[in-house]
Structure formats: structure tokens, C-alpha cells
Amino acid sequence: MKIELVRASVEDATEIHRIQVLAFAELYERYRDHDSNPANETVEQVAARFKVPDMEHWFFRKDGKNIGMVRVIPMPENVCYLSSICVVPQYRGQGLGKLAMAELEAQYPEAARWSLSTIKQEQSLCRFYETLGYTCLGDYRELQEGMMLVRYEKVL
């Protein structure tokens, strides 16, 4: 299996939006987190993120198809923060997310530390990051009752 990483541009906002809706719909149905779920962003909101300094958008591609995406924010002290990591449902459970994350890390050889937040109640997500070498740093922020974000970090 091979995964390709392709840098996205503002012209890809509609495609990023499509992927977010597919990938985050299940979590939205579970939590109804209207204000924080990427599936509820508009194409305009996605496009506006391209104006954020140093925020980089990447597609995960398999066989020429966009199967997921991630936003990376390189930060001081060789830290990279990951945001809105997702793979569309039909491609989950095949090891593609692990391949994509390995390819992503290779794009940032200067990164000494990777950081992200995920939903504490989603044990499959937590286990996924732990299999990649991330360590849970503990509770970060309650988004709403029954939905807590936890921080994860990977030190290289």
C-alpha cells in the first residue's frame, strides 16, 4: 500500500470541505457539537483557514483519490501541531492513517515534537494515536457535557 501526501491550496477548499463532512459526520451525530465539528464548517470558513499564517493543509491520497486530510501548524521550538486529521469512512481500518502519518512526519524532518488534541471519549482515536507513539498528556478542555478534549504529544 502506498499513500501520497499532496499539499492543498485555497483552490482546494471545496474538496477539503467535502472530506471534512464525510469524515466528521459520525462524530457530529454522536455529540451534536455544532460549534466545534469540522463537518459544520462552510466552504468559506475552510478557505479562510488558508489565510492563517504558517497553517499548511495536506491531502492523503491513495490511487489518485483524496481519502483524507490534515492541517499542520509548525510552531516555535520545532513543534508541529496537528489539526482536523481525518480519513473518510470507507478507507478506515486499512492502515492508511498510519501510513499517512508516517509520510506527514517525513515532510517535517526538523520537528522534534508533534502535538494534537482529540476526543477523550473516542477510545479508538486515542488508541490510534498511541499506536503511533503519542502519549496522552491528560484532559485539556471540555467542549460540552460528555465531550472532553485530551492532548497528545509525540517526542522524536
VOPAGU-2260 file (C-alpha; in pm, 1 decimal, decimal comma):
REM VOPAGU-2260
SITE   aa  ch    i         X         Y         Z
SITE  MET   A    0       0,0       0,0       0,0
SITE  LYS   A    1     114,1     349,0     -73,7
SITE  ILE   A    2     -13,6     683,4      46,8
SITE  GLU   A    3      78,4    1009,0    -117,7
SITE  LEU   A    4      78,1    1344,0      59,7
SITE  VAL   A    5     -20,8    1640,3    -155,1
SITE  ARG   A    6     -11,2    1999,6     -35,8
SITE  ALA   A    7    -350,2    2170,1     -70,8
SITE  SER   A    8    -418,4    2530,7    -165,9
SITE  VAL   A    9    -711,3    2766,0    -121,6
SITE  GLU   A   10    -846,0    2642,1    -455,8
SITE  ASP   A   11    -896,8    2304,9    -282,4
SITE  ALA   A   12   -1132,5    2443,9     -16,8
SITE  THR   A   13   -1438,3    2269,7    -167,0
SITE  GLU   A   14   -1258,1    1933,8    -169,1
SITE  ILE   A   15   -1135,8    1979,3     187,9
SITE  HIS   A   16   -1489,7    2068,2     290,7
SITE  ARG   A   17   -1622,1    1752,2     120,8
SITE  ILE   A   18   -1370,5    1534,8     304,2
SITE  GLN   A   19   -1444,7    1701,0     640,3
SITE  VAL   A   20   -1819,0    1646,0     601,2
SITE  LEU   A   21   -1769,6    1277,2     518,3
SITE  ALA   A   22   -1506,7    1216,6     784,7
SITE  PHE   A   23   -1662,0    1403,4    1077,6
SITE  ALA   A   24   -2035,6    1336,4    1020,8
SITE  GLU   A   25   -2039,6    1034,2    1251,8
SITE  LEU   A   26   -1884,4    1231,0    1536,8
SITE  TYR   A   27   -2130,6    1511,8    1478,3
SITE  GLU   A   28   -2421,2    1267,7    1501,3
SITE  ARG   A   29   -2282,7    1132,5    1827,9
SITE  TYR   A   30   -2201,0    1463,0    2000,9
SITE  ARG   A   31   -2403,4    1730,1    1816,2
SITE  ASP   A   32   -2105,2    1962,0    1864,1
SITE  HIS   A   33   -2225,6    2219,1    1617,2
SITE  ASP   A   34   -1970,1    2489,0    1701,7
SITE  SER   A   35   -1658,2    2270,6    1703,7
SITE  ASN   A   36   -1716,0    1993,8    1449,9
SITE  PRO   A   37   -1535,5    2043,7    1115,5
SITE  ALA   A   38   -1832,5    1886,5     933,0
SITE  ASN   A   39   -2025,4    2205,0    1013,9
SITE  GLU   A   40   -1775,8    2446,2     861,7
SITE  THR   A   41   -1870,9    2618,2     540,4
SITE  VAL   A   42   -1650,2    2618,9     232,5
SITE  GLU   A   43   -1584,1    2986,6     309,6
SITE  GLN   A   44   -1460,2    2900,6     658,1
SITE  VAL   A   45   -1232,7    2633,0     515,0
SITE  ALA   A   46   -1096,5    2881,3     259,4
SITE  ALA   A   47   -1037,7    3141,0     533,2
SITE  ARG   A   48    -804,1    2899,6     713,7
SITE  PHE   A   49    -559,3    2937,4     426,7
SITE  LYS   A   50    -502,6    3295,0     544,4
SITE  VAL   A   51    -379,4    3177,3     884,0
SITE  PRO   A   52      -1,6    3228,1     888,2
SITE  ASP   A   53     201,4    2906,8     883,4
SITE  MET   A   54    -102,4    2675,9     863,0
SITE  GLU   A   55     -43,1    2409,7     599,7
SITE  HIS   A   56    -306,5    2179,6     450,1
SITE  TRP   A   57    -232,8    1833,0     315,1
SITE  PHE   A   58    -439,5    1569,6     137,0
SITE  PHE   A   59    -385,5    1198,4     192,4
SITE  ARG   A   60    -416,6    1026,5    -147,0
SITE  LYS   A   61    -447,4     662,9    -240,8
SITE  ASP   A   62    -458,1     561,5    -605,0
SITE  GLY   A   63    -506,2     926,0    -705,5
SITE  LYS   A   64    -810,6     976,9    -476,7
SITE  ASN   A   65    -819,5    1213,1    -180,9
SITE  ILE   A   66    -903,0     988,6     113,1
SITE  GLY   A   67    -827,8    1226,0     398,6
SITE  MET   A   68    -660,6    1547,4     505,2
SITE  VAL   A   69    -477,5    1721,2     784,8
SITE  ARG   A   70    -381,3    2073,4     884,0
SITE  VAL   A   71     -32,4    2125,0    1024,8
SITE  ILE   A   72      77,4    2429,8    1218,2
SITE  PRO   A   73     455,6    2446,8    1256,7
SITE  MET   A   74     531,2    2624,6    1583,2
SITE  PRO   A   75     838,5    2754,8    1766,3
SITE  GLU   A   76    1091,0    2513,1    1915,5
SITE  ASN   A   77    1042,4    2255,8    1636,8
SITE  VAL   A   78     687,2    2163,5    1736,1
SITE  CYS   A   79     418,0    2074,4    1483,7
SITE  TYR   A   80      53,6    2093,3    1588,1
SITE  LEU   A   81    -192,9    1869,2    1401,0
SITE  SER   A   82    -548,6    1983,9    1343,1
SITE  SER   A   83    -852,9    1819,4    1182,2
SITE  ILE   A   84    -682,0    1491,7    1096,2
SITE  CYS   A   85    -926,3    1268,9     913,7
SITE  VAL   A   86    -974,1     976,4     678,7
SITE  VAL   A   87   -1309,4     925,0     507,4
SITE  PRO   A   88   -1501,3     624,2     648,3
SITE  GLN   A   89   -1463,7     385,0     354,5
SITE  TYR   A   90   -1083,6     394,6     388,6
SITE  ARG   A   91   -1061,6     345,8     764,9
SITE  GLY   A   92    -931,9      29,8     926,2
SITE  GLN   A   93    -686,1     -44,0     645,0
SITE  GLY   A   94    -370,8     102,3     799,5
SITE  LEU   A   95    -383,6     402,9     567,4
SITE  GLY   A   96    -396,1     654,8     852,6
SITE  LYS   A   97     -72,5     514,6     993,9
SITE  LEU   A   98      93,6     534,7     653,3
SITE  ALA   A   99     -31,0     890,4     606,2
SITE  MET   A  100     100,4     999,1     944,2
SITE  ALA   A  101     443,5     847,8     871,0
SITE  GLU   A  102     453,6    1033,9     539,1
SITE  LEU   A  103     348,1    1354,0     712,8
SITE  GLU   A  104     622,3    1328,9     973,9
SITE  ALA   A  105     874,2    1280,0     692,9
SITE  GLN   A  106     765,9    1615,8     545,9
SITE  TYR   A  107     884,6    1791,8     863,5
SITE  PRO   A  108    1228,6    1647,4     944,0
SITE  GLU   A  109    1303,9    1940,7    1174,7
SITE  ALA   A  110    1009,1    1858,8    1402,3
SITE  ALA   A  111    1122,6    1734,9    1741,6
SITE  ARG   A  112     771,3    1715,1    1884,2
SITE  TRP   A  113     420,5    1662,9    1745,3
SITE  SER   A  114     108,7    1772,9    1931,0
SITE  LEU   A  115    -265,8    1724,2    1881,3
SITE  SER   A  116    -598,1    1715,5    2063,1
SITE  THR   A  117    -867,3    1452,1    2029,9
SITE  ILE   A  118   -1191,0    1349,9    2197,0
SITE  LYS   A  119   -1126,3    1157,1    2518,0
SITE  GLN   A  120   -1447,9     956,1    2482,5
SITE  GLU   A  121   -1339,2     824,5    2140,0
SITE  GLN   A  122   -1118,5     540,5    2256,7
SITE  SER   A  123   -1046,8     420,8    1901,5
SITE  LEU   A  124    -896,9     760,9    1819,2
SITE  CYS   A  125    -694,4     763,0    2139,2
SITE  ARG   A  126    -563,3     411,1    2068,9
SITE  PHE   A  127    -475,8     511,8    1711,1
SITE  TYR   A  128    -253,5     796,7    1827,9
SITE  GLU   A  129     -99,7     580,8    2099,0
SITE  THR   A  130      -1,3     317,5    1838,7
SITE  LEU   A  131     179,7     596,6    1653,1
SITE  GLY   A  132     387,7     675,4    1961,0
SITE  TYR   A  133     181,9     962,1    2103,0
SITE  THR   A  134     142,7     995,3    2480,0
SITE  CYS   A  135    -170,0    1133,0    2643,7
SITE  LEU   A  136     -92,4    1444,6    2847,2
SITE  GLY   A  137    -436,0    1449,7    3008,7
SITE  ASP   A  138    -754,2    1649,9    2991,7
SITE  TYR   A  139    -732,7    1970,3    2800,8
SITE  ARG   A  140   -1073,3    2127,6    2761,4
SITE  GLU   A  141   -1438,8    2032,4    2797,5
SITE  LEU   A  142   -1622,5    2125,6    2477,0
SITE  GLN   A  143   -1959,9    2030,0    2617,7
SITE  GLU   A  144   -2104,2    1786,7    2868,0
SITE  GLY   A  145   -1979,9    1439,2    2779,5
SITE  MET   A  146   -1715,0    1563,9    2535,7
SITE  MET   A  147   -1365,1    1630,3    2668,1
SITE  LEU   A  148   -1058,9    1704,2    2458,4
SITE  VAL   A  149    -729,7    1547,7    2562,3
SITE  ARG   A  150    -383,4    1649,5    2444,9
SITE  TYR   A  151    -140,9    1407,6    2291,9
SITE  GLU   A  152     225,4    1456,0    2220,6
SITE  LYS   A  153     493,5    1262,3    2039,4
SITE  VAL   A  154     858,3    1340,9    2106,3
SITE  LEU   A  155    1102,8    1229,2    1839,6
